[in-house]
Amino acid sequence: MADTTTPEVTIVPANEASWDNFQAVLGTRGDPSRCQCQRYKMQPRESWASVGIEELTFRLRTQTDCGHPEPGTTSGLVAYLDGEPVGWCAVEPRTAYPRLLRSTRVPWAGRAEDKTDDRVWAVTCFVTRTGFRRRGISRALAGAAVDFARKRSARALEGYPMILQPGQEVMSVELHVGSRSIFEATGFKEVSHPTRRRVVMRIDF
């Protein structure tokens, strides 16, 4: 008889995951391993090349505080599928992302927003481990991010997906922010369309 058991997705704050599990999600090749989720974290004039992979990795380990499940701060969520680490979602107060704050278009174009309001949180990155894609991992992470931010007294949560048209060439840099459909399925509403292909999705608590 065929096994019809649905694999269970479990999501925990990154500090409740081990560092080895988290690094298994990012892998050893490709953009996630090179970036170490620092794209929106770096300071003016910094780049991945100028900072270097060792420093980027150190920063991420400090930010996530993996392996220290006692109450504290962390910078995202780790997803497990039947106990196997398979996904990551970066979610923090919007003020934790210097490059987001410095952007002239995303997420500010067309909106009167207080950039210093740390009660507004942001989802900036999704990673699904190779071999586990198209299993609803990102959607589960988006839903968990809503609960995660709400429980930590956020007044709103935002995401900044790219709009991908059928047949349109997709660059890897466009995939990490998630899709509009993922946010819509989790209750986010479009509040701004700052560029032709970028939208701001938001849920207010």
C-alpha positions as CSV (number, residue, x, y, z in Angstrom):
1,M,0.0,0.0,0.0
2,A,1.4,3.4,-0.9
3,D,2.4,5.8,1.9
4,T,0.0,8.7,1.9
5,T,1.5,10.5,4.9
6,T,1.9,14.2,4.4
7,P,5.4,15.4,5.3
8,E,5.3,17.7,8.3
9,V,6.9,21.2,8.1
10,T,8.1,22.5,11.4
11,I,9.4,26.0,11.7
12,V,11.5,27.4,14.6
13,P,13.3,30.7,15.3
14,A,16.8,30.4,14.0
15,N,18.4,30.5,17.4
16,E,16.6,27.2,18.2
17,A,18.2,25.6,15.2
18,S,21.8,24.4,15.1
19,W,24.3,26.3,13.1
20,D,25.1,23.1,11.1
21,N,21.4,22.7,10.2
22,F,21.1,26.3,9.1
23,Q,24.2,26.1,6.9
24,A,22.8,22.9,5.3
25,V,19.9,25.1,4.1
26,L,22.2,27.7,2.6
27,G,24.5,25.1,1.0
28,T,28.0,25.5,-0.2
29,R,27.4,26.8,-3.7
30,G,25.2,29.5,-5.2
31,D,24.0,32.9,-4.0
32,P,22.7,31.9,-0.5
33,S,26.1,30.5,0.5
34,R,28.0,33.6,-1.0
35,C,25.6,36.2,0.5
36,Q,25.0,34.6,3.9
37,C,21.8,36.7,4.0
38,Q,23.8,40.0,4.3
39,R,22.5,41.7,1.1
40,Y,20.3,44.2,3.0
41,K,22.6,44.2,6.1
42,M,25.8,45.7,4.7
43,Q,26.9,49.3,5.3
44,P,27.6,52.0,2.6
45,R,30.4,51.1,0.3
46,E,30.6,47.5,1.6
47,S,30.2,44.6,-0.9
48,W,30.4,40.8,-0.6
49,A,33.9,40.9,-2.1
50,S,35.2,43.7,0.2
51,V,33.8,42.1,3.3
52,G,34.7,38.5,2.5
53,I,32.9,35.2,3.1
54,E,34.4,34.6,6.6
55,E,33.2,38.0,7.9
56,L,29.8,37.6,6.3
57,T,29.4,34.1,7.9
58,F,30.5,35.5,11.2
59,R,27.9,38.3,11.0
60,L,25.2,35.9,10.1
61,R,26.1,33.5,13.0
62,T,26.0,36.5,15.4
63,Q,22.7,37.7,14.0
64,T,20.9,34.3,14.2
65,D,22.5,33.2,17.4
66,C,22.0,29.6,16.3
67,G,22.2,27.0,19.0
68,H,21.1,29.2,21.8
69,P,17.4,28.6,22.3
70,E,17.1,30.6,25.4
71,P,14.9,33.8,25.0
72,G,16.7,36.4,23.0
73,T,16.9,37.9,19.6
74,T,17.4,36.3,16.3
75,S,17.1,37.3,12.6
76,G,14.8,34.7,11.1
77,L,13.2,31.3,10.9
78,V,14.4,27.8,9.9
79,A,12.1,25.2,8.4
80,Y,12.3,21.5,8.8
81,L,10.6,18.8,6.7
82,D,10.2,15.6,8.7
83,G,13.2,16.7,10.7
84,E,15.4,17.6,7.8
85,P,16.5,21.3,7.6
86,V,15.0,22.7,4.3
87,G,14.3,26.4,4.5
88,W,15.2,29.8,5.8
89,C,13.3,33.1,6.0
90,A,14.9,36.4,7.2
91,V,12.4,38.5,9.2
92,E,13.3,41.3,11.6
93,P,12.3,44.9,12.3
94,R,12.7,46.9,9.1
95,T,15.4,49.1,10.8
96,A,17.7,46.1,10.9
97,Y,18.3,46.4,7.2
98,P,20.5,49.4,6.4
99,R,20.4,48.9,2.7
100,L,16.6,48.8,2.7
101,L,16.5,52.1,4.6
102,R,18.9,53.7,2.1
103,S,17.0,52.6,-0.9
104,T,15.4,55.5,-2.9
105,R,12.6,53.3,-4.3
106,V,12.0,50.2,-2.3
107,P,10.0,50.3,-0.2
108,W,9.5,54.0,0.0
109,A,8.4,55.3,-3.4
110,G,4.9,56.6,-3.3
111,R,4.5,56.2,0.5
112,A,4.8,58.5,3.5
113,E,6.6,56.0,5.8
114,D,8.6,56.6,8.9
115,K,11.8,54.7,8.2
116,T,12.8,54.7,11.8
117,D,9.7,52.9,13.1
118,D,11.1,49.7,14.3
119,R,7.5,48.3,15.0
120,V,7.3,47.7,11.2
121,W,9.0,44.4,10.4
122,A,10.2,43.1,7.0
123,V,10.6,39.7,5.3
124,T,13.6,40.1,3.0
125,C,14.8,36.7,2.0
126,F,13.6,33.1,1.5
127,V,15.9,30.1,0.8
128,T,14.7,26.6,0.1
129,R,17.3,23.9,0.1
130,T,18.1,22.3,-3.1
131,G,16.1,19.1,-3.5
132,F,13.1,20.4,-1.5
133,R,11.7,23.1,-3.7
134,R,8.0,23.2,-4.8
135,R,6.8,21.7,-1.6
136,G,5.3,24.8,0.0
137,I,8.3,25.6,2.2
138,S,8.4,29.3,1.4
139,R,4.6,29.7,1.9
140,A,4.9,28.0,5.3
141,L,7.8,30.3,6.2
142,A,5.8,33.4,5.2
143,G,2.9,32.3,7.4
144,A,5.3,31.6,10.3
145,A,6.9,35.0,9.8
146,V,3.5,36.7,10.4
147,D,3.1,34.9,13.7
148,F,6.7,35.5,14.6
149,A,6.5,39.3,14.1
150,R,3.1,39.6,15.7
151,K,4.2,37.9,18.9
152,R,7.1,40.2,19.1
153,S,4.9,43.3,19.1
154,A,5.3,44.3,15.5
155,R,2.5,46.6,14.2
156,A,3.0,45.5,10.6
157,L,5.0,43.2,8.4
158,E,6.2,43.9,4.9
159,G,7.6,41.9,2.0
160,Y,9.1,43.1,-1.3
161,P,8.5,40.5,-4.0
162,M,9.3,40.8,-7.7
163,I,6.5,40.2,-10.2
164,L,7.4,37.4,-12.5
165,Q,5.5,37.0,-15.8
166,P,4.9,33.7,-17.5
167,G,7.9,32.9,-19.8
168,Q,9.9,35.8,-18.4
169,E,13.6,35.1,-17.7
170,V,14.2,35.0,-14.0
171,M,17.5,36.0,-12.4
172,S,18.5,34.3,-9.1
173,V,18.7,37.7,-7.4
174,E,15.0,38.1,-8.0
175,L,14.0,34.8,-6.4
176,H,15.1,35.3,-2.8
177,V,12.5,38.0,-2.0
178,G,9.6,35.6,-2.6
179,S,6.7,35.8,-5.0
180,R,3.6,38.0,-4.7
181,S,1.4,34.8,-4.6
182,I,3.3,33.6,-1.5
183,F,2.5,36.8,0.4
184,E,-1.1,36.9,-0.9
185,A,-1.7,33.4,0.4
186,T,-0.6,34.5,3.8
187,G,-2.9,37.5,4.1
188,F,-0.6,40.3,2.8
189,K,-2.1,43.1,0.7
190,E,-0.3,45.1,-2.0
191,V,0.2,48.7,-0.8
192,S,2.7,50.0,-3.3
193,H,4.1,49.4,-6.7
194,P,7.4,51.3,-6.6
195,T,8.8,49.9,-9.9
196,R,7.5,48.0,-12.9
197,R,8.3,44.7,-11.4
198,R,8.5,45.3,-7.7
199,V,5.6,45.5,-5.3
200,V,5.3,46.1,-1.6
201,M,3.1,43.6,0.3
202,R,2.0,44.4,3.8
203,I,-0.1,43.0,6.7
204,D,-1.1,45.2,9.6
205,F,-1.7,43.8,13.0
